[in-house]
Amino acid sequence: MPEETSQSNAAAVRPPVRTARPPASAARPGRQTRTRKRTYGPRRKVCRLCAEKTDRIDYKQFQILRTFTLENGKMLSSRITGTCAKHQRQIARAIKRNRNIAILPYVSV
């Protein structure tokens, strides 16, 4: 008799047998499964002057040229402004001419 009680106790201590899990959508019927948001690279910069269909940059257009320079007088690169090579050359030429006739400063104090 003592053997029977020890066997029944052993069966009670044994962990239950695991069954296969149902899919996540079946487990939670009210919830939607989460989808990962696709992350693409940074947005490509478009040349502002090409978008406005500007043919030439003139040295007398100092309002436009001022947007392509820093406060201390440095020219901004095309990587930062997003201008194409053609317009970047025109901007650089116009800024240099503009500085020469003292409309824009070489260096701000």
NORKA-V278528 format. One line per field, one symbol per residue. ss: DSSP state (H for helix, E for strand, C for the rest). A space follows every 50 residues. Layout:
ss->???
This chain:
ss->CHHHHHHHHHHHHCCCCCCCCCCHHHHCCCCCCCCCCCCCCCCCCCCHHH HCCCCCCCCCCHHHHHCCECCCCCECCHHHHCCCHHHHHHHHHHHHHHHH CCCCCCCCC
